[in-house]
Amino acid sequence: MKVEDFLEHYSHAIAAFGICAVIVTFPDRTPMSALLGGGLMALNYYFSHRFLHLFPGPLNFHLNLHHEKAGLPRWLELTLECILEFVYFMFFPLLFQTLFNDWIIPFSVILLLSMTYTSYHIYNYSILGSKDHSRHHMNPEVNFSPNFLDHLFSTNFDEEHEDLNPGIVNVIACTLIVLYLKRWVGWTDAQNLATK
């Protein structure tokens, strides 16, 4: 992917994600730590989504609820998918960091980007509809998202770039929720979850 394509199509949305990641970790972590965590979470989303397409079976909620539709009422399908997707995209970062007791990705960033990606997938893709996402349903080998990673790893449907700017609304709303939860629950990103 060319640098000018990246800047033209993704820079505003990625800047908003980065600023919000810094805001939710301030003053406990450095901006670089928040930005690194955000980048790792984008990779987690992309590769976790690809992983979901590797194994079939009744326990694969993504294929059964999202791709096959499971015959459930739409509201129940989306509610279950929202809960399961949110937990799933937090699972690997929480598991590995707990096992190694090394919190490279601040918990607030894990929560923020898991909420943002889940809300974008459920609302922007599934409720509002998206040409880019519908192509993933036509061919589950492409458009795993985020779109800039599809272009980087050659899993994009074509050379067209998705407009990620609508996700700015999602990340701002999720930032407000994370900040409220941090104040209500009282965690800080200066410490590991195991010590809180």
N, C-alpha and C positions, 0 to 999 in steps of 0.2 A: 504494500500500500504506500502510495506517495505521501510525503509529509504534507503537501498542500491539500490533499484530499482529507487527511486526518484533521487538519486545522479547520478546513471549511465545514466539515460535516459534524464534527464531534467536540470541538474545543469548548464551546459554551456549556454544553451539558457536563463534560468532564470537569471543567473549572468549577461548576456549581457543586458537583459531587465532592471535589477536593476541598473546597471552602467549607462545606458542611461537615466533612470528616474532621477537619481541623477544629471547627467550632465545638463539636460534641466531645472532643478529647481535651480541650483547653481547660485549665492550665496544666493538666497532669502529664501530657505527652507533647513531644516536639511536633511541629507541623510535618517534618519529614516522616516521623513515625506514623502519623495519621494518613499521609499520602501513600506511603508504602503499604500500609494496611488496606487502604482502598483499592490499590492496584492488585494486591493479592486476592482480595475478595472478588474482583472482577474475573480474575483467572479461576477462582474457586467456582463461581457461577457457571462459567463456560464449560470447564472440564467436568463439573458435577452433572451438568445437564447432558453432556455427551455420555457420561457414565450411565445415566438412567436409561439410555437407549441400548445399552449393551446386554442387559439381562431381561428376558421375558418372564412371564409368570404372574400369578394372582397377587403377589405382594408388591409388584411394581406399580405404585399409585400413579405415577406420571403417565405411564402408558394406558393404564386402565381408566383413570378418571379423565385425563386431559385429551389423550389421543383417541381412545375407544369410546369415551363418553359414558360408559358403564350403565346406561339406561336410567340414571337417576334424574330427578328434577333438577333443572339448571341451577337453581339457588343452592341446593344441597351439594351438587357437584363442585361449584365454585367455592363454597365454604370449606368443604373437605380439602380441596386442592390448595386453597390458601393456607390452611393450617399445616398440612403435610409438607408443602413446598417451603414454607417459612422455617420449619424445624429442620428439614433436610439440608437447606443451604447453610444453616448454622452448624450442622453436625460435624463436618470434617475440621473446620477451623477450631471449634471448641475441643474436639477429641484430641487432635494432635498437640495443641497448646497445653492442654491439661496433662497429657501423658509426659510431655517433655518439660513441663513447668516453665515454659518460655513464651511470654505473651508478645510476640512480634506484632500481631494484629490486635490492637486494643479492643476490648469487649464492646465498647460503644460503637466502634466502626463495624464490627461483625453484626451487631444489632441493626445499626442504621442501614447498611447496604442489604442485609437480608430482608428487612422491611421494604426498602425501596424497590429491590428487584421483584419481590413477591407482589407488591401493589402494582407495579408496572405490568407484570405478566397477567395478573388477574383483571385489572381495570383497563389499562391501555390496550392490551392485546386481546383478552378474551371478551370483555364487555363492549368496548368501543370498536374493536376489530383493527387488524393491521395486515396490509398486503405482505409485508416482510414475514410476519409470523404465520400467515396462512400458507406461505411457501414452505415453511418447516413442516406443516401438516401434510402437504402434498408430497414432500420428500424429507423424511426425518433424518437424512444425512446432511442437511444444510441448515443454515440460519439458527444456530443454537443460541446466539446472543451472549453478550452484547455485540452489536454489529461490527464494531471496529476489530474485535477479536476474530470474528468470522472472516473478515478480509485478511487479517494477519496470518491466520492458520489455513486459509484457502477452503473454508467451509461455507462461503457465501454462495447464494443461489446464482447471482450474476454480479456485474460490476456496479450495480446501483447501490447507493449508500442510504441507510435508514436515517431519518431525522430523529435524533435522540432528545431534542430540546423539550418535548412535552414531559420528559422525565424530570425536568427541573422542578416542576410543581410537586411531583412525588417526593423528591429528596428533601425539599423544604418542609413539607408536611411531616415527613418521617423524622426530620431533625428536631422539630418542635416536640414530637412525641418522645424521642429519646431524651431530650433535655428535661422534659417533665418527669419521665421515669427515673432519671438519675437523681433528681432532687427528691422525689418521693421515696425511692428505695434507699438512696444514699451511697451508691457505689462510686468509686473513683477509678480512673484508668491508670493510676500510679501504682496500683497493686494488682497482683494476680487474683483471680476469683477465688482460688483455694484459700487465700488468706483473709478474705472478707467475711 
